[in-house]
Amino acid sequence: MKDVQISKVGAIHESPLQLDKGLCAQMKFFIVVLLALSLWDSPARALESMVITYPTTSSQFVPLWFARDVGLYEKYGIDAKLVFIQGGSVLLQAMVAGQAQAAQNGVAETVTAILRGGDVRMLGVTSKIFPYTMVVAKNIKSAKDLIGGKLAVNRLADVSAIASQVALRKLGLNPDKDITMLQVGGSPQRLAALQSGAVQAAALDFMSGLRLSKIGYTVLSQVSLNYPYLGPVASGRFLRENPAAVEAFLKAFVEAIARFKRNREEGIKALAHYMKSNETDVLNKAYDFISTEFYAENLEPDAKSFQELLDELSEREPLAKKATISQVFDLTLVRKLDKEGFFKAVFKR
């Protein structure tokens, strides 16, 4: 008879030291099978749900959508829902209200919102130039012809309006007296307003300017101001409570920019899809501009150009006179990723 052990609760067990070799082998097999089944049945790692917003549908935002197309949000553990909210100031209100966690937005309106107490933070600057194209109706031959006319912008006080004011001054006009700015909407809506004759001029993205110049419209002003223009933004509360998810968003977005820049065919295909264009010459020029001039590979804001933007904003927002980079930006994640070599790795592949 085999030895037995009696547990404290009275159960009788065979002594493990006396189990025969066949039974040991069977138990090992049984344990391996149970382990395999438990791994098979366990759910995949849950993705972090995140609403990511954008204020306009211009060509310069394609990498934000491209990140979804090539699976980069999922790669970094994000279940991304991309939502269009017309106008940067309205977008920021949605973020403050907790309706969105992240965005790509204009630096100018984000600075204004933060200085007025909005709980959002800029994470860096992805575009360090302020591209602006003013396209005018076919009967407009000079800047003086715009006096008394109307100019279409996305929203009043957003980047399209701010750039319009700068461009009009450069043309010798007074933006507060000589022309009326109308809040029309995104690039497609502004383009339609111009083509219909509802306005005499429109602030448009680079690609829209190219398309209109082909059919007889005049580009009256095209400048790239040395202002920080666009950057990733996070809800302040979400950043404090879930910095890992914000870091994941930042990594996905930056890797999308890098992939767009280094894969011409893939990038042009994305531009054609989102801008609904099959104009090869326009697509090539737009891709060259966005990939080589528009998107930066270092997200640190430049102190001099940031101050120049503040000087421009201070004419309408007195709080901007004493604003600092640290008030507007939380650069913790950008500097962490830079130290880890992330930016160098994705842009040098």
C-alpha positions, 0 to 999 in steps of 0.5 A: 500500500502506498504512503498517504498524507492527511491534510489538516482538513482531513483530505487524503492525498497520495504522497508526491514523493511516491507518485509513479513516473507515468502519472508525473508525466501525465500531470506535466502534460495536463499542466502544459495544456491548461497553460496553453488554453489559458493563454489562448482564451485570454483577451488581447491587450485593450486599446486606449480609446482616444478622440483626436480632433482637427480644425480643418480639412486642408492638405497639411493635416493629411499625416494625422489621418495617414497615421490611422490608415497605416495602423500607427495608432493601433501599433502604439495601443490607441483606439483612435477616433478622428473627429473634425471640429471646425475651427481651432477655438471651438476644438479647444472648447471641446477638449476643455469640456472633456469631449476630446483628448488630443488634437493637432491644432494651430499654435496661435489659438491654442496659446490664446486659450491657455492664457485665458485659462483653458486646461490644454497643453501643447506638446511641441511644434510640428510645423515651424512655418506659417504658410499662407496663400491668399487667392483672389477672384479673377477680376481682382488685379491688385491689392487696392481692388480688395478695398471694400471687399470680403475675405473668407477665413475658417474662423475669426481669430484662428490661424487663417484670420491671423495670417490674413491680417499679416498678409494684408498689412504686407500688401499695404492694406488695413485689415480692420478697415479695408476688408471684411473677414467672413467666417466661412469654414474649412478650405473646401467651403472657402474655395466654394465661396470664392468660386461663387463670388460670395467673397473676393478673396480667400485664405487657403492652404498651399495645395488649394492655391495651386489648384485654383491658379491652374484655372485662372485665379490669382495668388495675390499673396503667398508667404511662409511666416517664421511663426510656430504654426501647428502642433500636437495638443493634449487635454490637461486633465488627460495628460495628468491622468494618462501620460502614457496614452498621450505619449503613445499618441505623440509617437504614432503621430510623429512616426506618421509624419516621418513615414509620409516624408520618406515614402513619396508614393504612399504620401501622394496617394494619401493626398490624392485620397483625402484632397479628392484630386487626380492632378499629378502636377499639383499632388507632386508640388503639394507633397514636396512642400509638405514633406520637405518644408512644412513638417519639422523633425524636431518638435522643440519650439524656437524661442525667437519665432514664438516671441514673434508670434506672441508680439502679433497676438498681443495686438488683440490679446494683452495676456500674450505680452508676458507669455512664456513657452513654459506656460503654453507647452509641456515638453516633458514627453518630447524631451523624453522621446528625444533623449531615448532617440525616438525622433532620430530613429523614425526620421532616419529609417 
